[in-house]
Amino acid sequence: MAIKVDIDKITGIIREVSAEEIAPRFGQLEDADIDTKTHALDLVTIADTEAERVLTKRLMDILPGSHALGEEAAHEDPTLQDRIFASDVPFWIIDPVDGTKNFAHHRQPFRCMVGLYSGGETVAAWIVDPIEGSATVAEKGSGTCYQDKAVSVRSEITKPSDAKGFLISYARDRLIKHYGHLDFFDAIAHYSCCGAEYEEVARGAYDFCAYRTLKPWDHAPGTLLVRESGGYARYIGTDKNNEYNANATAPGLLCASSEELWAEINEILLPLFS
């Protein structure tokens, strides 16, 4: 049975938590408010932990019986992700502060991201700017909206030379090493914030984004935004129909505004991600 939630009410909750737990701490962090996780550049702040704690409770309360998979909780309990995906219970995927490195260094962008996963797929997604309060929201089968107005990808972009996109440093470095240049695209950028990059693609400002580290909290919300705005989200590889799923693994992920663009960029990136 399809699960239904009040999309607008959840948008309001994420905005409220962002305004209370994240925005007031921007530029106000002390040394004791910042810690590291897996390595020196993998940061966590008090805003991450407090926003996730409050969001987890409020979202589980609004959907009784649901569970939550938060980035910080998964770090504390490495078995959590497998256990959550193994259950048949709907659950919330939470990235309380996407772009923590930016946030910790008083830079933008950063976002608060939430996805709702049920029946083996992401069925709803929210990406909120904690400072402005703006929200990009998608529901499976109902399209993507930015500030309550429908948005769409630039589906007419079919060639890499006409495309603007986001590439992580891994891809940029290996493109230069493998091909000797980066001249395949009209322009490339990198925000160090997946959520903001996914928003730009879904809203038609950019045309593609590619990633290597595929944690569900980083990509489950954004890929739904792109798909519901008319784009494509598939794993980089020889199987050109390998659709993104938050519980799968692959060498890399590519989202693009048209199927033709996805196929051409996949061919360019394939030697780097195989």
PyMOL commands that set and color helices and strands:
alter all, ss='L'
color gray80, all
select helices_A, chain A and resi 7-25+31-33+46-62+71-76+80-86+100-104+160-162+169-179+194-202+216-228+259-273
alter helices_A, ss='H'
color red, helices_A
select strands_A, chain A and resi 34-36+43-45+67-70+91-98+111-118+121-128+135-139+143-146+149-151+164-167+187-189+208-211+232-235+253-256
alter strands_A, ss='S'
color yellow, strands_A
deselect
rebuild
show_as cartoon
